[in-house]
Amino acid sequence: MSSKYIVTDHRLVLKLFASKNPWSVLIYLVPLEMILLFLMKEEGIRPLRLIGSIPLALLYWSLIEYMIHRFYFHWVPRNEILRAITGSFHLYHHENPKDLEVINTGWVTGIIGSIFHFSIFKYVFQLSYISALEMTFGLLLVFYYYEWIHYLVHQKVFKNPILRYLQNFHLTHHVSPKKNYGQITPIWDYLLGTVRDNLDTKDHPRMLAFVKGAKK
């Protein structure tokens, strides 16, 4: 990273926008899902539609996560205050591999994000009220899967082929910040030309620096 980034440790803010691990994410995720189920109950819960919302939410989230990661997380605003804000989260994570308390999403982002994406489903995609609730419910499940993947790839070097691929893909991004923006799927990196061939975590000291307890 160059000096154009203002990377700061706003610990109080991080407590609002970051969680220590996926188990902490459940503190706000479970109540959100319960609220959505309650609202759907008023309209009549449709189990098959709920199940069907998951693959659609996966496709939607993979694109949203790619766009946020590429155009916001690595955004360098001209305004110094805004640069300090953006540098307090994802860029801080890039610059501080030993601080693994900023990997998962905090409750403020979770709540705001749920309202935002429900609004996208309802008013941009013009889904019915119940369909927008179903998509938001499925999206939160996909989001939790995303949170676990990001957490796991920073915990140890994996031999499992799927986790090893995802780990190598993500940690290659840490050494090439303008490549491999996808977290749970590389599809958009391939389609939009931002993919880089994976480096091997176990053979790369800079990548190992982002793995808890790894021997470097």
Secondary structure, DSSP 8 states (H G I E B T S, - for coil): --TT------HHHHHHHEESSHHHHHHHHHHHHHHHHHHHHHH---HHHHHHHHHHHHHHHHHHHHHHHHHTTT---SSHHHHHHHTTTHHHHHH-TT-GGGSEE-HHHHHHHHHHHHHIIIIIS---HHHHHHHHHHHHHHHHHHHHHHHHTTTS---SHHHHHHHHHHHHHHHSTTS---SS--HHHHHTT-------GGG-HHHHTTSTT---
